[in-house]
């Protein structure tokens, strides 16, 4: 198992009980024999809002990184996703949101397929490149709200 997977698994184990954990980055890095930036990399790539997590950090001597699993009720998760999107979203991030919502059983597989088709690069090929992410965000928000009714 590579180091990134090991770090992610340790963090997931820490989250299992309460859905929230505080991590002392330096202590975890020392325990695993890696540099603290490796911990940052794993957190920033695997524990994102798109994957259903909220990350907060407090700097300083007693600083920590707090990771919280987003609430499991579907309406809260959907509103978190909609608020997190903002005015634009790229194709990769949009796909990650759809995958996560499907994985959490908030979107049915069939609805996810329709949404993926609607927000795809192919569907937006006639849209000016600088406006694609804005149009994609608008379509995505409307479709996930409609799919959740």
Backbone as CSV, one residue per row, in Angstrom:
resi,resn,N_x,N_y,N_z,CA_x,CA_y,CA_z,C_x,C_y,C_z
1,UNK,0.852,-1.175,0.000,0.000,0.000,0.000,0.898,1.239,0.000
2,UNK,0.580,2.200,-0.875,1.420,3.395,-0.912,1.088,4.334,0.251
3,UNK,1.969,5.280,0.478,1.864,6.167,1.639,0.574,6.988,1.628
4,UNK,0.178,7.502,0.480,-1.058,8.297,0.412,-2.266,7.471,0.826
5,UNK,-2.341,6.232,0.358,-3.458,5.359,0.743,-3.426,5.068,2.241
6,UNK,-2.227,4.865,2.783,-2.089,4.587,4.206,-2.579,5.783,5.037
7,UNK,-2.174,6.984,4.639,-2.612,8.197,5.348,-4.132,8.334,5.267
8,UNK,-4.685,8.143,4.068,-6.137,8.248,3.891,-6.868,7.228,4.753
9,UNK,-6.374,6.006,4.809,-7.021,4.971,5.622,-6.966,5.294,7.111
10,UNK,-5.850,5.835,7.565,-5.740,6.230,8.971,-6.761,7.322,9.293
11,UNK,-6.868,8.302,8.416,-7.828,9.383,8.631,-9.258,8.838,8.605
12,UNK,-9.558,7.936,7.669,-10.894,7.338,7.615,-11.201,6.556,8.888
13,UNK,-10.214,5.841,9.409,-10.404,5.122,10.675,-10.704,6.101,11.807
14,UNK,-10.023,7.233,11.799,-10.244,8.244,12.836,-11.652,8.844,12.720
15,UNK,-12.192,8.889,11.503,-13.517,9.458,11.254,-14.643,8.481,11.566
16,UNK,-14.359,7.190,11.583,-15.408,6.183,11.694,-16.314,6.342,12.894
17,UNK,-15.783,6.698,14.025,-16.589,6.753,15.241,-17.604,7.892,15.235
18,UNK,-17.120,9.108,15.131,-18.009,10.256,15.289,-18.263,11.025,13.995
19,UNK,-17.523,10.734,12.954,-17.665,11.485,11.716,-16.859,12.772,11.720
20,UNK,-16.050,12.967,12.771,-15.202,14.153,12.867,-13.914,13.776,13.583
21,UNK,-12.809,14.374,13.138,-11.536,14.132,13.804,-10.661,15.364,13.715
22,UNK,-9.848,15.559,14.735,-8.842,16.620,14.736,-7.495,15.957,14.545
23,UNK,-6.737,16.451,13.589,-5.444,15.859,13.265,-4.344,16.852,13.576
24,UNK,-3.356,16.401,14.306,-2.133,17.164,14.500,-1.210,16.727,13.364
25,UNK,-1.103,17.547,12.358,-0.383,17.195,11.141,1.037,16.726,11.421
26,UNK,1.778,17.466,12.229,3.168,17.107,12.516,3.279,15.777,13.255
27,UNK,2.369,15.549,14.195,2.394,14.287,14.946,2.104,13.103,14.034
28,UNK,1.121,13.239,13.173,0.786,12.157,12.251,1.934,11.902,11.278
29,UNK,2.548,12.972,10.790,3.682,12.823,9.877,4.842,12.108,10.564
30,UNK,5.102,12.473,11.802,6.191,11.838,12.553,5.890,10.353,12.774
31,UNK,4.656,10.056,13.125,4.235,8.667,13.354,4.411,7.803,12.111
32,UNK,4.148,8.408,10.936,4.237,7.661,9.681,5.598,7.770,9.007
33,UNK,6.445,8.647,9.530,7.768,8.825,8.935,7.723,9.514,7.585
34,UNK,6.863,10.511,7.490,6.773,11.263,6.238,6.827,12.757,6.555
35,UNK,6.800,13.566,5.538,6.805,15.012,5.738,5.360,15.503,5.894
36,UNK,5.152,16.575,6.663,3.793,17.090,6.871,3.073,17.465,5.571
37,UNK,3.821,17.862,4.560,3.170,18.234,3.299,2.481,17.037,2.646
38,UNK,2.939,15.822,2.950,2.275,14.621,2.431,0.882,14.483,3.045
39,UNK,0.768,14.827,4.319,-0.540,14.814,4.994,-1.451,15.850,4.330
40,UNK,-0.904,17.044,4.080,-1.675,18.103,3.402,-2.169,17.632,2.046
41,UNK,-1.293,16.972,1.287,-1.661,16.497,-0.051,-2.854,15.548,0.020
42,UNK,-2.792,14.590,0.931,-3.876,13.609,1.053,-5.175,14.304,1.443
43,UNK,-5.102,15.206,2.396,-6.310,15.907,2.835,-6.884,16.749,1.704
44,UNK,-6.028,17.480,0.996,-6.538,18.368,-0.057,-7.024,17.622,-1.290
45,UNK,-6.587,16.381,-1.471,-7.022,15.645,-2.658,-8.124,14.629,-2.379
46,UNK,-8.235,14.144,-1.151,-9.202,13.079,-0.867,-10.300,13.460,0.118
47,UNK,-10.110,14.526,0.855,-11.090,14.928,1.864,-11.618,16.311,1.512
48,UNK,-12.278,16.382,0.371,-12.777,17.641,-0.177,-14.297,17.696,-0.069
49,UNK,-14.889,18.855,-0.259,-16.351,18.937,-0.276,-16.976,18.028,-1.344
50,UNK,-16.283,17.880,-2.472,-16.785,17.010,-3.529,-16.881,15.561,-3.076
51,UNK,-16.033,15.197,-2.121,-16.032,13.832,-1.595,-16.841,13.717,-0.307
52,UNK,-17.490,14.790,0.092,-18.377,14.738,1.246,-17.740,15.103,2.580
53,UNK,-16.693,15.928,2.561,-15.998,16.303,3.796,-15.879,17.815,3.917
54,UNK,-15.824,18.270,5.152,-15.568,19.675,5.448,-14.244,19.716,6.206
55,UNK,-13.315,20.537,5.730,-11.990,20.626,6.346,-11.789,22.040,6.878
56,UNK,-11.416,22.121,8.151,-11.097,23.399,8.788,-9.699,23.275,9.369
57,UNK,-8.988,24.384,9.419,-7.668,24.314,10.047,-7.467,25.489,10.993
58,UNK,-6.687,25.216,12.013,-6.310,26.258,12.968,-4.798,26.235,13.049
59,UNK,-4.207,27.340,12.757,-2.747,27.431,12.747,-2.231,27.821,14.119
60,UNK,-0.948,27.649,14.285,-0.316,28.051,15.538,0.175,26.850,16.317
61,UNK,0.674,27.101,17.527,1.282,26.063,18.351,0.374,24.885,18.629
62,UNK,-0.870,25.148,18.946,-1.814,24.069,19.213,-2.707,23.821,18.019
63,UNK,-2.218,24.141,16.847,-3.029,24.048,15.640,-3.421,22.627,15.289
64,UNK,-4.462,22.509,14.517,-4.948,21.204,14.100,-5.662,21.345,12.766
65,UNK,-5.951,20.224,12.170,-6.811,20.166,10.996,-8.018,19.339,11.417
66,UNK,-9.200,19.914,11.303,-10.438,19.211,11.653,-11.126,18.771,10.369
67,UNK,-11.398,17.484,10.292,-12.109,16.922,9.141,-13.443,16.389,9.652
68,UNK,-14.513,16.806,8.988,-15.852,16.389,9.362,-16.536,15.783,8.151
69,UNK,-17.118,14.610,8.355,-17.916,13.999,7.297,-19.212,14.776,7.221
70,UNK,-19.603,15.187,6.021,-20.831,15.961,5.843,-22.018,15.164,6.373
71,UNK,-23.031,15.863,6.832,-24.223,15.212,7.382,-24.804,14.240,6.369
72,UNK,-25.417,13.190,6.880,-25.918,12.152,6.000,-27.331,12.376,5.485
73,UNK,-28.043,13.392,5.979,-29.379,13.562,5.428,-29.257,14.233,4.065
74,UNK,-29.981,13.684,3.108,-29.788,14.051,1.708,-30.045,15.526,1.413
75,UNK,-31.023,16.140,2.045,-31.288,17.544,1.740,-30.140,18.438,2.211
76,UNK,-29.528,18.129,3.357,-28.383,18.910,3.834,-27.187,18.758,2.895
77,UNK,-26.965,17.541,2.454,-25.839,17.298,1.545,-26.067,18.017,0.229
78,UNK,-27.275,17.936,-0.305,-27.566,18.616,-1.579,-27.389,20.127,-1.450
79,UNK,-27.863,20.700,-0.356,-27.709,22.147,-0.176,-26.239,22.514,-0.009
80,UNK,-25.476,21.663,0.660,-24.033,21.893,0.786,-23.376,21.885,-0.592
81,UNK,-23.749,20.931,-1.421,-23.181,20.846,-2.778,-23.561,22.084,-3.578
82,UNK,-24.829,22.448,-3.566,-25.291,23.615,-4.332,-24.564,24.879,-3.878
83,UNK,-24.434,25.063,-2.571,-23.739,26.247,-2.056,-22.249,26.212,-2.361
84,UNK,-21.669,25.037,-2.407,-20.249,24.889,-2.676,-19.905,25.165,-4.136
85,UNK,-20.837,24.948,-5.024,-20.582,25.111,-6.463,-20.294,26.563,-6.825
86,UNK,-21.062,27.459,-6.278,-20.869,28.854,-6.646,-21.419,29.132,-8.032
87,UNK,-20.773,30.044,-8.758,-21.274,30.462,-10.069,-20.706,29.662,-11.226
88,UNK,-19.669,28.876,-10.964,-19.106,28.070,-12.047,-18.468,26.807,-11.490
89,UNK,-18.373,25.803,-12.364,-17.782,24.528,-11.969,-17.170,23.868,-13.203
90,UNK,-15.969,23.325,-13.037,-15.333,22.652,-14.172,-15.856,21.226,-14.293
91,UNK,-15.577,20.606,-15.419,-16.085,19.266,-15.723,-15.635,18.245,-14.682
92,UNK,-14.370,18.260,-14.305,-13.814,17.279,-13.363,-14.483,17.376,-11.995
93,UNK,-14.644,18.584,-11.490,-15.270,18.780,-10.191,-16.742,18.396,-10.226
94,UNK,-17.405,18.708,-11.305,-18.812,18.357,-11.457,-18.982,16.836,-11.437
95,UNK,-18.132,16.138,-12.149,-18.184,14.669,-12.165,-17.928,14.104,-10.766
96,UNK,-17.014,14.709,-10.031,-16.723,14.250,-8.669,-17.951,14.406,-7.775
97,UNK,-18.646,15.531,-7.887,-19.869,15.748,-7.113,-20.920,14.682,-7.462
98,UNK,-21.100,14.440,-8.748,-22.105,13.465,-9.189,-21.751,12.065,-8.673
99,UNK,-20.488,11.711,-8.779,-20.036,10.403,-8.280,-20.306,10.282,-6.781
100,UNK,-19.972,11.323,-6.027,-20.163,11.305,-4.578,-21.641,11.217,-4.211
101,UNK,-22.481,11.969,-4.881,-23.925,11.933,-4.598,-24.519,10.571,-4.925
102,UNK,-24.023,9.948,-5.970,-24.488,8.600,-6.328,-24.002,7.588,-5.299
103,UNK,-22.738,7.708,-4.900,-22.155,6.808,-3.909,-22.907,6.884,-2.581
104,UNK,-23.364,8.066,-2.222,-24.092,8.264,-0.966,-25.586,7.966,-1.105
105,UNK,-25.990,7.445,-2.265,-27.389,7.100,-2.538,-28.326,8.298,-2.463
106,UNK,-27.815,9.447,-2.843,-28.643,10.650,-2.882,-29.195,10.843,-4.297
107,UNK,-28.415,10.419,-5.285,-28.855,10.408,-6.682,-28.955,8.964,-7.145
108,UNK,-30.032,8.650,-7.829,-30.131,7.326,-8.443,-29.179,7.272,-9.635
109,UNK,-28.720,6.094,-9.955,-27.756,5.913,-11.052,-28.291,6.487,-12.361
110,UNK,-29.564,6.284,-12.632,-30.157,6.783,-13.884,-30.139,8.318,-13.915
111,UNK,-30.479,8.954,-12.802,-30.441,10.419,-12.737,-29.016,10.912,-12.934
112,UNK,-28.047,10.223,-12.324,-26.641,10.608,-12.470,-26.213,10.558,-13.930
113,UNK,-26.652,9.535,-14.658,-26.308,9.426,-16.088,-26.860,10.610,-16.872
114,UNK,-28.110,10.982,-16.589,-28.711,12.123,-17.289,-27.978,13.420,-16.975
115,UNK,-27.636,13.609,-15.712,-26.933,14.829,-15.320,-25.546,14.867,-15.953
116,UNK,-24.842,13.732,-15.926,-23.518,13.666,-16.571,-23.616,14.029,-18.047
117,UNK,-24.637,13.535,-18.718,-24.814,13.844,-20.136,-25.093,15.329,-20.340
118,UNK,-25.927,15.902,-19.484,-26.306,17.312,-19.638,-25.151,18.269,-19.404
119,UNK,-24.240,17.930,-18.497,-23.145,18.844,-18.157,-21.830,18.486,-18.850
120,UNK,-21.869,17.513,-19.736,-20.644,17.042,-20.397,-20.061,18.094,-21.343
121,UNK,-18.799,17.932,-21.619,-18.128,18.811,-22.584,-18.817,18.732,-23.942
122,UNK,-19.261,17.543,-24.317,-19.929,17.366,-25.603,-21.228,18.163,-25.671
123,UNK,-22.001,18.167,-24.592,-23.254,18.928,-24.560,-23.017,20.431,-24.602
124,UNK,-21.877,20.859,-24.086,-21.590,22.294,-24.007,-20.639,22.767,-25.107
125,UNK,-20.429,21.956,-26.130,-19.440,22.325,-27.148,-19.808,23.584,-27.934
126,UNK,-21.075,23.953,-27.979,-21.474,25.165,-28.692,-21.368,26.421,-27.825
127,UNK,-21.107,26.230,-26.541,-20.992,27.357,-25.607,-19.572,27.913,-25.682
128,UNK,-19.459,29.223,-25.635,-18.140,29.860,-25.648,-17.297,29.311,-24.503
129,UNK,-16.015,28.992,-24.763,-15.168,28.368,-23.742,-15.152,29.095,-22.398
130,UNK,-15.146,30.415,-22.409,-15.086,31.157,-21.145,-16.412,31.134,-20.378
131,UNK,-17.471,30.648,-21.000,-18.775,30.587,-20.342,-19.205,29.161,-19.985
132,UNK,-18.449,28.154,-20.426,-18.845,26.761,-20.205,-19.033,26.421,-18.735
133,UNK,-18.103,26.825,-17.893,-18.187,26.460,-16.475,-19.344,27.162,-15.775
134,UNK,-19.716,28.341,-16.258,-20.863,29.067,-15.704,-22.159,28.365,-16.101
135,UNK,-22.272,27.995,-17.369,-23.463,27.293,-17.852,-23.568,25.924,-17.183
136,UNK,-22.435,25.217,-17.076,-22.415,23.900,-16.434,-22.910,23.993,-14.984
137,UNK,-22.469,25.006,-14.253,-22.893,25.163,-12.862,-24.401,25.378,-12.775
138,UNK,-24.923,26.205,-13.640,-26.357,26.485,-13.621,-27.165,25.222,-13.925
139,UNK,-26.770,24.502,-14.957,-27.470,23.262,-15.319,-27.363,22.245,-14.189
140,UNK,-26.162,22.074,-13.658,-25.932,21.083,-12.608,-26.777,21.363,-11.375
141,UNK,-26.788,22.616,-10.928,-27.578,22.969,-9.747,-29.056,22.655,-9.964
142,UNK,-29.581,23.079,-11.103,-31.008,22.847,-11.373,-31.341,21.366,-11.453
143,UNK,-30.454,20.595,-12.070,-30.725,19.159,-12.232,-30.637,18.401,-10.917
144,UNK,-29.666,18.727,-10.062,-29.610,17.973,-8.806,-30.757,18.356,-7.877
145,UNK,-31.200,19.601,-7.949,-32.350,19.989,-7.147,-33.619,19.311,-7.663
146,UNK,-33.761,19.218,-8.970,-34.935,18.559,-9.553,-34.899,17.045,-9.300
147,UNK,-33.722,16.458,-9.352,-33.588,15.010,-9.162,-33.850,14.596,-7.721
148,UNK,-33.724,15.541,-6.805,-33.880,15.207,-5.386,-35.320,15.352,-4.887
149,UNK,-36.195,15.862,-5.719,-37.589,16.111,-5.295,-38.365,14.814,-5.194
